[in-house]
Amino acid sequence: MPTAYIIVTLVTAFFTGSAAVTYLIGHEYPKAQADMKGIPRRYVPVLGSLLAAGTAGLLIGFAVPPLGISAAVGLVLYFTGALIAHLRVGSRNLIGWAVFAATVVTDLVITLLHYL
């Protein structure tokens, strides 16, 4: 496996996995973000579960490539939805989103180049 694919996927899994943990343990930051975006707090664990599933899919993708590709696509869609949520309420604080979005898009591109 090419080194770039492995490194980018592991970095992406670390970022999304860390975010999933903060959402799932009930940390205050995801709750505050949900409040700011007008998303009911009951969806915070659901969003964390989606991040966790995407993270697991990326890692399982080392052994099952179609699952890794699907997980990368799902994470790109997740962060597209996050951008829409930010813009819907007029939030221009997009640095955190940009870091995550750049990471998952890079992972998707490198994964597709690696397997296709």
VMD Tcl script that builds the backbone (N, CA, C; Angstrom):
set m [mol new atoms 348]
animate dup $m
set s [atomselect $m all]
$s set {name element resname resid chain x y z} {
  {N N MET 1 A 0.842 -1.189 0.000}
  {CA C MET 1 A 0.000 0.000 0.000}
  {C C MET 1 A 0.882 1.247 0.000}
  {N N PRO 2 A 0.519 2.202 -0.802}
  {CA C PRO 2 A 1.303 3.434 -0.804}
  {C C PRO 2 A 1.281 4.136 0.556}
  {N N THR 3 A 2.389 4.716 0.886}
  {CA C THR 3 A 2.536 5.381 2.179}
  {C C THR 3 A 1.562 6.536 2.353}
  {N N ALA 4 A 1.345 7.324 1.309}
  {CA C ALA 4 A 0.437 8.474 1.406}
  {C C ALA 4 A -0.972 8.025 1.771}
  {N N TYR 5 A -1.438 6.960 1.147}
  {CA C TYR 5 A -2.780 6.438 1.440}
  {C C TYR 5 A -2.885 6.036 2.910}
  {N N ILE 6 A -1.886 5.330 3.406}
  {CA C ILE 6 A -1.917 4.875 4.798}
  {C C ILE 6 A -1.884 6.060 5.757}
  {N N ILE 7 A -0.978 6.994 5.532}
  {CA C ILE 7 A -0.834 8.135 6.447}
  {C C ILE 7 A -2.088 9.005 6.445}
  {N N VAL 8 A -2.594 9.351 5.264}
  {CA C VAL 8 A -3.774 10.215 5.188}
  {C C VAL 8 A -4.985 9.532 5.820}
  {N N THR 9 A -5.141 8.254 5.587}
  {CA C THR 9 A -6.275 7.546 6.175}
  {C C THR 9 A -6.152 7.482 7.697}
  {N N LEU 10 A -4.968 7.240 8.208}
  {CA C LEU 10 A -4.792 7.204 9.662}
  {C C LEU 10 A -5.004 8.578 10.297}
  {N N VAL 11 A -4.534 9.630 9.639}
  {CA C VAL 11 A -4.752 10.987 10.162}
  {C C VAL 11 A -6.244 11.321 10.143}
  {N N THR 12 A -6.907 10.992 9.056}
  {CA C THR 12 A -8.343 11.243 8.955}
  {C C THR 12 A -9.104 10.458 10.018}
  {N N ALA 13 A -8.738 9.209 10.210}
  {CA C ALA 13 A -9.394 8.385 11.233}
  {C C ALA 13 A -9.148 8.957 12.629}
  {N N PHE 14 A -7.957 9.485 12.860}
  {CA C PHE 14 A -7.666 10.104 14.157}
  {C C PHE 14 A -8.548 11.333 14.378}
  {N N PHE 15 A -8.634 12.201 13.377}
  {CA C PHE 15 A -9.448 13.421 13.505}
  {C C PHE 15 A -10.924 13.075 13.715}
  {N N THR 16 A -11.463 12.233 12.838}
  {CA C THR 16 A -12.891 11.930 12.936}
  {C C THR 16 A -13.195 11.093 14.171}
  {N N GLY 17 A -12.277 10.217 14.550}
  {CA C GLY 17 A -12.465 9.425 15.769}
  {C C GLY 17 A -12.439 10.296 17.013}
  {N N SER 18 A -11.542 11.270 17.043}
  {CA C SER 18 A -11.487 12.190 18.179}
  {C C SER 18 A -12.770 13.003 18.281}
  {N N ALA 19 A -13.263 13.465 17.145}
  {CA C ALA 19 A -14.519 14.214 17.144}
  {C C ALA 19 A -15.665 13.328 17.609}
  {N N ALA 20 A -15.681 12.074 17.155}
  {CA C ALA 20 A -16.739 11.144 17.568}
  {C C ALA 20 A -16.743 10.964 19.083}
  {N N VAL 21 A -15.565 10.833 19.659}
  {CA C VAL 21 A -15.479 10.651 21.113}
  {C C VAL 21 A -16.038 11.866 21.837}
  {N N THR 22 A -15.695 13.081 21.376}
  {CA C THR 22 A -16.213 14.269 22.066}
  {C C THR 22 A -17.726 14.348 21.965}
  {N N TYR 23 A -18.281 13.922 20.852}
  {CA C TYR 23 A -19.735 13.918 20.701}
  {C C TYR 23 A -20.375 12.845 21.581}
  {N N LEU 24 A -19.753 11.703 21.672}
  {CA C LEU 24 A -20.361 10.568 22.383}
  {C C LEU 24 A -20.198 10.626 23.897}
  {N N ILE 25 A -19.178 11.331 24.408}
  {CA C ILE 25 A -18.996 11.392 25.865}
  {C C ILE 25 A -19.790 12.527 26.500}
  {N N GLY 26 A -20.462 13.323 25.661}
  {CA C GLY 26 A -21.262 14.406 26.202}
  {C C GLY 26 A -20.477 15.661 26.500}
  {N N HIS 27 A -19.371 15.859 25.806}
  {CA C HIS 27 A -18.557 17.069 25.991}
  {C C HIS 27 A -19.404 18.300 25.661}
  {N N GLU 28 A -19.101 19.395 26.297}
  {CA C GLU 28 A -19.904 20.616 26.137}
  {C C GLU 28 A -19.752 21.261 24.757}
  {N N TYR 29 A -18.597 21.138 24.119}
  {CA C TYR 29 A -18.374 21.803 22.834}
  {C C TYR 29 A -19.376 21.365 21.761}
  {N N PRO 30 A -19.580 20.064 21.532}
  {CA C PRO 30 A -20.568 19.688 20.513}
  {C C PRO 30 A -21.987 20.159 20.868}
  {N N LYS 31 A -22.295 20.187 22.151}
  {CA C LYS 31 A -23.619 20.674 22.559}
  {C C LYS 31 A -23.768 22.155 22.238}
  {N N ALA 32 A -22.727 22.932 22.521}
  {CA C ALA 32 A -22.765 24.366 22.225}
  {C C ALA 32 A -22.872 24.601 20.715}
  {N N GLN 33 A -22.163 23.786 19.941}
  {CA C GLN 33 A -22.238 23.908 18.486}
  {C C GLN 33 A -23.644 23.572 17.987}
  {N N ALA 34 A -24.245 22.535 18.558}
  {CA C ALA 34 A -25.615 22.166 18.178}
  {C C ALA 34 A -26.575 23.302 18.514}
  {N N ASP 35 A -26.424 23.891 19.693}
  {CA C ASP 35 A -27.277 25.014 20.094}
  {C C ASP 35 A -27.120 26.182 19.121}
  {N N MET 36 A -25.887 26.498 18.768}
  {CA C MET 36 A -25.620 27.613 17.873}
  {C C MET 36 A -26.250 27.390 16.496}
  {N N LYS 37 A -26.259 26.142 16.054}
  {CA C LYS 37 A -26.787 25.828 14.721}
  {C C LYS 37 A -28.272 25.497 14.738}
  {N N GLY 38 A -28.880 25.512 15.922}
  {CA C GLY 38 A -30.306 25.211 16.009}
  {C C GLY 38 A -30.623 23.734 15.843}
  {N N ILE 39 A -29.671 22.889 16.157}
  {CA C ILE 39 A -29.865 21.439 16.071}
  {C C ILE 39 A -30.210 20.932 17.471}
  {N N PRO 40 A -31.299 20.177 17.619}
  {CA C PRO 40 A -31.636 19.662 18.952}
  {C C PRO 40 A -30.498 18.825 19.532}
  {N N ARG 41 A -30.260 18.981 20.822}
  {CA C ARG 41 A -29.154 18.262 21.485}
  {C C ARG 41 A -29.307 16.745 21.408}
  {N N ARG 42 A -30.511 16.272 21.233}
  {CA C ARG 42 A -30.697 14.813 21.165}
  {C C ARG 42 A -30.014 14.218 19.930}
  {N N TYR 43 A -29.664 15.079 18.961}
  {CA C TYR 43 A -28.978 14.592 17.768}
  {C C TYR 43 A -27.463 14.531 17.926}
  {N N VAL 44 A -26.939 15.092 18.986}
  {CA C VAL 44 A -25.482 15.095 19.186}
  {C C VAL 44 A -24.923 13.667 19.227}
  {N N PRO 45 A -25.523 12.741 20.000}
  {CA C PRO 45 A -24.995 11.365 19.968}
  {C C PRO 45 A -25.158 10.691 18.602}
  {N N VAL 46 A -26.197 11.051 17.876}
  {CA C VAL 46 A -26.389 10.492 16.528}
  {C C VAL 46 A -25.261 10.953 15.617}
  {N N LEU 47 A -24.940 12.241 15.695}
  {CA C LEU 47 A -23.833 12.766 14.887}
  {C C LEU 47 A -22.511 12.109 15.285}
  {N N GLY 48 A -22.317 11.898 16.583}
  {CA C GLY 48 A -21.118 11.203 17.047}
  {C C GLY 48 A -21.062 9.769 16.532}
  {N N SER 49 A -22.207 9.118 16.499}
  {CA C SER 49 A -22.257 7.744 15.979}
  {C C SER 49 A -21.920 7.698 14.494}
  {N N LEU 50 A -22.383 8.698 13.750}
  {CA C LEU 50 A -22.046 8.754 12.326}
  {C C LEU 50 A -20.545 8.949 12.128}
  {N N LEU 51 A -19.961 9.816 12.943}
  {CA C LEU 51 A -18.510 10.000 12.865}
  {C C LEU 51 A -17.767 8.723 13.241}
  {N N ALA 52 A -18.240 8.045 14.273}
  {CA C ALA 52 A -17.603 6.792 14.701}
  {C C ALA 52 A -17.715 5.729 13.612}
  {N N ALA 53 A -18.874 5.647 12.981}
  {CA C ALA 53 A -19.059 4.667 11.904}
  {C C ALA 53 A -18.139 4.989 10.725}
  {N N GLY 54 A -18.013 6.275 10.396}
  {CA C GLY 54 A -17.111 6.670 9.322}
  {C C GLY 54 A -15.673 6.340 9.644}
  {N N THR 55 A -15.286 6.574 10.889}
  {CA C THR 55 A -13.924 6.258 11.328}
  {C C THR 55 A -13.655 4.757 11.217}
  {N N ALA 56 A -14.590 3.972 11.717}
  {CA C ALA 56 A -14.427 2.513 11.645}
  {C C ALA 56 A -14.365 2.054 10.195}
  {N N GLY 57 A -15.194 2.647 9.354}
  {CA C GLY 57 A -15.193 2.283 7.935}
  {C C GLY 57 A -13.872 2.590 7.251}
  {N N LEU 58 A -13.286 3.724 7.600}
  {CA C LEU 58 A -11.976 4.057 7.022}
  {C C LEU 58 A -10.933 3.011 7.387}
  {N N LEU 59 A -10.934 2.616 8.654}
  {CA C LEU 59 A -9.938 1.644 9.113}
  {C C LEU 59 A -10.210 0.250 8.547}
  {N N ILE 60 A -11.464 -0.141 8.507}
  {CA C ILE 60 A -11.813 -1.442 7.916}
  {C C ILE 60 A -11.509 -1.434 6.417}
  {N N GLY 61 A -11.513 -0.233 5.829}
  {CA C GLY 61 A -11.214 -0.100 4.405}
  {C C GLY 61 A -9.833 -0.580 4.011}
  {N N PHE 62 A -8.918 -0.670 4.973}
  {CA C PHE 62 A -7.609 -1.246 4.656}
  {C C PHE 62 A -7.759 -2.700 4.211}
  {N N ALA 63 A -8.742 -3.401 4.783}
  {CA C ALA 63 A -8.966 -4.808 4.446}
  {C C ALA 63 A -10.096 -4.987 3.435}
  {N N VAL 64 A -11.086 -4.094 3.479}
  {CA C VAL 64 A -12.249 -4.191 2.595}
  {C C VAL 64 A -12.380 -2.847 1.862}
  {N N PRO 65 A -11.694 -2.683 0.745}
  {CA C PRO 65 A -11.653 -1.393 0.062}
  {C C PRO 65 A -13.005 -0.730 -0.228}
  {N N PRO 66 A -14.025 -1.468 -0.685}
  {CA C PRO 66 A -15.301 -0.783 -0.941}
  {C C PRO 66 A -15.886 -0.122 0.314}
  {N N LEU 67 A -15.650 -0.710 1.469}
  {CA C LEU 67 A -16.134 -0.110 2.712}
  {C C LEU 67 A -15.356 1.170 3.026}
  {N N GLY 68 A -14.074 1.171 2.789}
  {CA C GLY 68 A -13.273 2.370 3.004}
  {C C GLY 68 A -13.691 3.508 2.085}
  {N N ILE 69 A -13.973 3.177 0.829}
  {CA C ILE 69 A -14.439 4.187 -0.121}
  {C C ILE 69 A -15.797 4.729 0.316}
  {N N SER 70 A -16.695 3.840 0.706}
  {CA C SER 70 A -18.025 4.261 1.162}
  {C C SER 70 A -17.932 5.139 2.401}
  {N N ALA 71 A -17.055 4.786 3.318}
  {CA C ALA 71 A -16.885 5.577 4.535}
  {C C ALA 71 A -16.351 6.967 4.202}
  {N N ALA 72 A -15.400 7.045 3.287}
  {CA C ALA 72 A -14.841 8.345 2.897}
  {C C ALA 72 A -15.920 9.215 2.244}
  {N N VAL 73 A -16.731 8.621 1.383}
  {CA C VAL 73 A -17.833 9.362 0.756}
  {C C VAL 73 A -18.816 9.837 1.830}
  {N N GLY 74 A -19.146 8.956 2.770}
  {CA C GLY 74 A -20.060 9.318 3.846}
  {C C GLY 74 A -19.532 10.467 4.692}
  {N N LEU 75 A -18.252 10.470 4.977}
  {CA C LEU 75 A -17.668 11.556 5.767}
  {C C LEU 75 A -17.647 12.873 4.989}
  {N N VAL 76 A -17.417 12.805 3.687}
  {CA C VAL 76 A -17.497 14.024 2.875}
  {C C VAL 76 A -18.924 14.576 2.922}
  {N N LEU 77 A -19.909 13.697 2.812}
  {CA C LEU 77 A -21.306 14.140 2.902}
  {C C LEU 77 A -21.625 14.698 4.283}
  {N N TYR 78 A -21.104 14.080 5.330}
  {CA C TYR 78 A -21.309 14.553 6.702}
  {C C TYR 78 A -20.810 15.992 6.837}
  {N N PHE 79 A -19.595 16.250 6.369}
  {CA C PHE 79 A -19.027 17.590 6.522}
  {C C PHE 79 A -19.620 18.591 5.535}
  {N N THR 80 A -20.195 18.113 4.439}
  {CA C THR 80 A -20.977 19.001 3.583}
  {C C THR 80 A -22.218 19.469 4.331}
  {N N GLY 81 A -22.857 18.537 5.038}
  {CA C GLY 81 A -24.004 18.901 5.871}
  {C C GLY 81 A -23.611 19.858 6.983}
  {N N ALA 82 A -22.431 19.682 7.550}
  {CA C ALA 82 A -21.958 20.588 8.601}
  {C C ALA 82 A -21.768 21.997 8.048}
  {N N LEU 83 A -21.245 22.105 6.829}
  {CA C LEU 83 A -21.092 23.420 6.206}
  {C C LEU 83 A -22.454 24.072 6.005}
  {N N ILE 84 A -23.403 23.312 5.525}
  {CA C ILE 84 A -24.755 23.848 5.317}
  {C C ILE 84 A -25.339 24.322 6.642}
  {N N ALA 85 A -25.135 23.551 7.712}
  {CA C ALA 85 A -25.641 23.947 9.034}
  {C C ALA 85 A -25.000 25.253 9.497}
  {N N HIS 86 A -23.711 25.411 9.260}
  {CA C HIS 86 A -23.020 26.655 9.624}
  {C C HIS 86 A -23.591 27.837 8.838}
  {N N LEU 87 A -23.677 27.668 7.532}
  {CA C LEU 87 A -24.109 28.772 6.681}
  {C C LEU 87 A -25.576 29.131 6.913}
  {N N ARG 88 A -26.390 28.136 7.248}
  {CA C ARG 88 A -27.815 28.364 7.484}
  {C C ARG 88 A -28.055 29.365 8.598}
  {N N VAL 89 A -27.194 29.347 9.616}
  {CA C VAL 89 A -27.369 30.265 10.753}
  {C C VAL 89 A -26.433 31.472 10.659}
  {N N GLY 90 A -25.732 31.608 9.556}
  {CA C GLY 90 A -24.862 32.760 9.360}
  {C C GLY 90 A -23.516 32.666 10.050}
  {N N SER 91 A -23.128 31.467 10.481}
  {CA C SER 91 A -21.839 31.293 11.142}
  {C C SER 91 A -20.720 31.377 10.110}
  {N N ARG 92 A -19.735 32.184 10.415}
  {CA C ARG 92 A -18.567 32.292 9.532}
  {C C ARG 92 A -17.319 31.718 10.210}
  {N N ASN 93 A -17.499 31.057 11.328}
  {CA C ASN 93 A -16.390 30.420 12.030}
  {C C ASN 93 A -16.195 29.026 11.434}
  {N N LEU 94 A -15.472 28.978 10.332}
  {CA C LEU 94 A -15.383 27.745 9.553}
  {C C LEU 94 A -13.995 27.114 9.559}
  {N N ILE 95 A -13.105 27.585 10.429}
  {CA C ILE 95 A -11.740 27.044 10.429}
  {C C ILE 95 A -11.740 25.566 10.812}
  {N N GLY 96 A -12.428 25.223 11.886}
  {CA C GLY 96 A -12.498 23.815 12.296}
  {C C GLY 96 A -13.114 22.957 11.211}
  {N N TRP 97 A -14.209 23.457 10.634}
  {CA C TRP 97 A -14.860 22.713 9.554}
  {C C TRP 97 A -13.883 22.520 8.391}
  {N N ALA 98 A -13.151 23.577 8.037}
  {CA C ALA 98 A -12.241 23.502 6.893}
  {C C ALA 98 A -11.151 22.447 7.100}
  {N N VAL 99 A -10.648 22.350 8.318}
  {CA C VAL 99 A -9.614 21.349 8.603}
  {C C VAL 99 A -10.175 19.940 8.399}
  {N N PHE 100 A -11.354 19.690 8.985}
  {CA C PHE 100 A -11.968 18.371 8.839}
  {C C PHE 100 A -12.340 18.095 7.380}
  {N N ALA 101 A -12.950 19.080 6.718}
  {CA C ALA 101 A -13.374 18.882 5.330}
  {C C ALA 101 A -12.180 18.609 4.426}
  {N N ALA 102 A -11.113 19.374 4.596}
  {CA C ALA 102 A -9.916 19.153 3.771}
  {C C ALA 102 A -9.345 17.759 4.009}
  {N N THR 103 A -9.386 17.331 5.253}
  {CA C THR 103 A -8.841 16.008 5.583}
  {C C THR 103 A -9.673 14.900 4.953}
  {N N VAL 104 A -10.997 14.974 5.085}
  {CA C VAL 104 A -11.820 13.880 4.546}
  {C C VAL 104 A -11.851 13.898 3.025}
  {N N VAL 105 A -11.823 15.083 2.417}
  {CA C VAL 105 A -11.792 15.147 0.951}
  {C C VAL 105 A -10.459 14.592 0.438}
  {N N THR 106 A -9.370 14.959 1.091}
  {CA C THR 106 A -8.061 14.425 0.706}
  {C C THR 106 A -8.043 12.905 0.837}
  {N N ASP 107 A -8.627 12.402 1.933}
  {CA C ASP 107 A -8.680 10.956 2.117}
  {C C ASP 107 A -9.485 10.288 1.006}
  {N N LEU 108 A -10.630 10.872 0.661}
  {CA C LEU 108 A -11.443 10.287 -0.412}
  {C C LEU 108 A -10.664 10.258 -1.724}
  {N N VAL 109 A -10.023 11.349 -2.070}
  {CA C VAL 109 A -9.278 11.415 -3.333}
  {C C VAL 109 A -8.138 10.397 -3.346}
  {N N ILE 110 A -7.378 10.349 -2.266}
  {CA C ILE 110 A -6.248 9.409 -2.228}
  {C C ILE 110 A -6.739 7.958 -2.214}
  {N N THR 111 A -7.818 7.704 -1.531}
  {CA C THR 111 A -8.379 6.345 -1.516}
  {C C THR 111 A -8.834 5.941 -2.904}
  {N N LEU 112 A -9.534 6.840 -3.601}
  {CA C LEU 112 A -9.982 6.526 -4.965}
  {C C LEU 112 A -8.791 6.312 -5.895}
  {N N LEU 113 A -7.779 7.159 -5.787}
  {CA C LEU 113 A -6.593 6.977 -6.621}
  {C C LEU 113 A -5.882 5.667 -6.325}
  {N N HIS 114 A -5.903 5.283 -5.064}
  {CA C HIS 114 A -5.224 4.039 -4.676}
  {C C HIS 114 A -5.945 2.805 -5.220}
  {N N TYR 115 A -7.271 2.802 -5.160}
  {CA C TYR 115 A -8.012 1.596 -5.503}
  {C C TYR 115 A -8.571 1.569 -6.922}
  {N N LEU 116 A -8.710 2.722 -7.553}
  {CA C LEU 116 A -9.316 2.705 -8.898}
  {C C LEU 116 A -8.294 2.882 -9.994}
}
mol reanalyze $m
mol bondsrecalc $m
mol representation Tube
mol addrep $m
